[in-house]
Amino acid sequence: MKAIETKLLKKTYGSTPVVKGINLIVEEGEVFGFLGRNGAGKSTFINMLTGITRPTSGSFTILGVEGPDERMKKHIGVMPDYSTLFNSMNAIKHLKFLSSLSGKPVSTTECQQVLKQVGLENAGNKKVGKFSFGMKKKLGIAQAIIHDPNLIFLDEPTSGLDAESALHIHRLISSLKERGKTIFMTSHNLDEVEKICTTIAIMKDGSIVKSGTMDELRSYYRSAITVELKHAAVPASESQNLYAWLETAGSELRRETGFTSITVGSEKKIAEIIRAFTRCQVDIFRVEVNEPSLEEMFLAE
């Protein structure tokens, strides 16, 4: 079953289209990274999926249920903006109240277990109004998972957190995935998305311009691969022929004693280059391949 499927999903405010007919599939068990600059339409898209706003046209299903449908709310978790938390409640009461709204009341013990998962095990009886920004972010994640949903929406889950807390949340997301949960997350931390997301979509001006795994996106955006080889000295009898061939194999050839750098257009060329050095009886000590990062792909849009 697909966790999310949208067909020509649109949202227009007046004469201004904000989401422009998106077709998207998120499979169950994925950690799906949803990227886009501010104003790209990400929040509007998520608000339609979570029932906050209704689409202008198009359709979508959540966990096999055609939306919008109140039944979905029992099975999805949403991390809210920290400013919507109730400052007068302590963390445990907060989670109990919000979980009851989903139709699944929880015990104090269950609340404490979830608070421990997000790194707030010592803050259960502390009023939310006294929480730091980072603590409120963690409580928002706890709220999203307290009722054990199958699909979890996380909006910038680690922004504002210190490095140790961010790694703690990364481990939590990985453990949720291992339990079969589907995570749909936005983040401006592209390194984070690259590390923990199984599939990524890039949104621009209300449309998804590209989606796929990191390997698929790299294949799409890759126009040149830079290969750097550290190797033994090339025998004088082989040097002229080897480097003459390398001139035809790629571009931007750079050679130094024990080092060669070349830009090629496909991964296949990397294997050919290694074989060429081997035929010349040149030992290769290290091969480094520089591919486009997620940041470079994102900025390309």
Summary of the structure (lengths in Angstrom):
residues: 301
radius of gyration: 24.7
end to end distance: 31.1
largest distance: 81.1
contacts: 931
relative contact order: 0.13
helix: 40%
strand: 30%
